[in-house]
Amino acid sequence: MYKTQEESSEFLQGFLPQLEQTPEGRGIVLCAPFTSLDVMSKSLHNSRVQLGAQNIHWEDSGAYTGEIAGAMLKELNVRYVIVGHSERRQYFGETDETVNKRLLAAQRHELLPILCVGETKQQRDAGETESIIINQLKQDLVDVKQEQLVIAYEPIWAIGTGETCEALEANRVIGIIRNQLEVEDVPIQYGGSVKPNNIDEIMAQPEIDGVLVGGASLKPESFARIVNYQ
C-alpha cells in the first residue's frame, strides 16, 4: 500500500531510463495498487515493463464491496496478478481455498497469476517447511493450468524482518517446489528481503528464476539495480 498516482508517475520517470542496458530476455513487472494502475498503464505503453495487480476476486461481478474483478484489470492492460501473498493470508483471512479460486479466476481472464507460498518462523523452527509448502501447493493448484503460472517462494519469517533466507536455502526450497509441479518450466521466484546487495547471489542460484521484491522496489535506483543484476 504505497504510492499515490502522482508518486507512481514520478517513480516511472526515475525508473524507466535505467532500463536501457537491461538484457533483452529479462522480464520486468510492476504490481501497483489499484488506484495507480490506470496512470501506470498509460505511461508503460510501448515500454518493456508489464503491469501487475496485487489481487483479484474469484467472481466476475457482484456484491463484493472492496474487491476487484478480472475484467476491471484486463481493461487497464494488466498482465499479471499476485495471488495469496503472505500479507493477504496473514492479515485478511486468505485461505488455500480462496487462493485456488482467485488463481482460477485470473487464468479465466488470461491474467498470469503469481502464486505466493511460504512458511512462518514457527513452522520453520518446527521443521515443517517442506510439508507446509507441499500442502499449500496441493490445495492451491487444484485445476490450475501450470503452464500459465508463476510461483513465488516467500518465507514469511524473512519478509520485512531484516532476516534473509540464505541463497542456498532458498534454492533448495525452490527445488522442492519444482519437484511438486507437473510442468517443468514454471518460473519460480524468491521473495523475502531481496535487496541490491544480495540480488546477484540470489540470481546465481540454479533453481531461482526471478525475484518478488518488496520494500527495495519503492525507489527507482534500488529497483533498477535489482532488475539489472549481474
Summary of the structure (lengths in Angstrom):
residues: 230
radius of gyration: 16.9
end to end distance: 29.4
largest distance: 48.4
contacts: 706
relative contact order: 0.12
helix: 44%
strand: 12%
